[in-house]
Amino acid sequence: MLNDKVILITGGTGSFGKKCTEIILKTFKPERLIIFSRDELKQFEMSQIFNQRDYPCIRYFIGDVRDKDRLYRAFADVDYVIHAAALKQVPALEYNPFEAIKTNIIGAENVINAAIDKNVKRVIALSTDKAANPVNLYGATKLCSDKLFIAGNSYAGYHETRFSVVRYGNVVGSRGSVIPFFMKQRETGVLPITDTHMTRFWITLEQGVNFVLRCLEMSEGGELFVPKIPSMNIMDIVKAIAPDCKHEIIGIRPGEKIHEVMITEDDARHTLEYDDYYIVEPEFRWWSHERYLSNGGKPVKGSFIYASNTNDRWLKVEELRELIKDI
């Protein structure tokens, strides 16, 4: 699907963007792969790995999703957009709420308008488990973003642009993840623990990228895709990373939950289950529910909730150690 196509990744110098670039260049032969981000230093560092000599298709565009004019220029002749740009540090966004809104909400609107007006074929936006029943500003802005991208299919009108969303949990080893923090903190011999009952969904960067690319290929526009991924208790993470360290209970940070949810009970009414993922369907009159039923999807029960503490898939200590051995 991506061969001979022009792909643009917003936030392309982040953890997801770099892994996505690696996998696309290894697996496909795009006409162009555009890395769109606002940090020229990160672009320079990334270009040392993915340079134009070895990868003639790659381009680096400096720009911010807050800047609509720059997006219009960058989206010219683009076939597919993977929207990964976001402000996501929960405590920082609680303290700087207007900045979160400018990037995560206004930025999403800019991406949608530019994609429609420049006739981008498909846009897939990255979401987060924190967008379901949000209790912090980051989650609230991403919920707004999700709603905007789903509604973008109606805004597209006669244009062929289609929008979908992928929602998943914490990424093993990504920037801001508790795992690299614990790995660094273990040198002190003491790990700060927010709450011993806390659970989170976990996915690797490679799994996340492959799922996003798969969803980009099968999306029709309007779907919210959720992968089936394992959960883990924070104390099992501690056992995997620093079993000999002492613990200091510090309480949860502002805007944190004890457990995360990816599909709420209210969303369950519109959710179809597949072998390894769920689709939350949009409430569009033109949406073909029967197509997805005939494709193997099964409606979940009305009381269904996909939460990290009631998950039926759990990551074991040994499995996490295997995943983080190269971090």
Steps between C-alpha positions, in 0.01 A plus 500: 500500500781744581717417198539798264292716736579822687473459877531774762548441874422791732710487815732286291806541723331351807533141620211383283606703197854364496387139533228556238760646264727201557224248427365684194846529345573135574165365377379731224628716214327835540544775244559741789497472878466841664601549864308803629599637842595825672840407649788552258751333735298179513465511122876539465562206735242286317654591164828345616318165507257549211687718252416588141808322366382160625127583486437736204126510576534665842431868565516707819250785540525739794152604606239500774148362477390830656605670174226435244687670215803274548276192502337608174844526343620169646187304399530581129483172299501287820306173483501390865551686829587333830425756770727436798571858610375582850591647835463208740679553834212490748642721782638757254166529323312539829724803560493628138145423386476756219807354331340153503187639337697684229691188395266209573166658402567799274786303343260213426255741336782639286605151389140415408442817298834477321446132418156562353600805299816333368312177411701269726355150458516378860597636838550282805539673836664357811299514820555375855324300769483826698241629251237256633320646804775763533595642839793713382536771240716287273229234483230763450687662210559162336131411540417827321758414234348153452153651459631753250670237285193276497279798410752596232343235279181705490691824446676346199178523296569411136873467568636145527699566819426247774596521867544226763647478850719243675488487879745298710673503838847571636791430267784293646812714514358814338601844620303586814425134574548378857733223377802714399434714808518195728810375316676827574362533852616153607854638518390683816369182660152649559202498262211746550168311475178689438255227606567128540166411337562702183467316167570606142462363147834432328608474138843509334592770251526246219160351584349849510644599163398176331147535637473859378620406149259207494211726604600757238466232236163362611334825610191625320470822700339552840641200689669520838732199511608350833751211515472218751812546711610380845483682832756509778498602865756762599653272764566234234675769295715570806580128534605486135721808511634542854404213730761597759406865533308647792161660438370842594125554470449856372133496394358550153591810302243769408274369225598133539269198524555178691381301196459596136208435263513473121134420429233635733166337574327771296725428201424127531165556325695583183792258541584195289752239614751321280768245586767753595330840497177693547332761282285774654267593218388858430138609519475600134189440292717389209706257708469139378476300821417185304829514310698465820270229634554298184872562542511296821410766756277406793314753717623504861259476792331820609677502837843447343791715622857463376702603807857428611394343830234266353701403194532127422853546362787565742869559440726282715815623674721281280326623186561864590866429574532352153336805343724753676834321481619718211377832642 
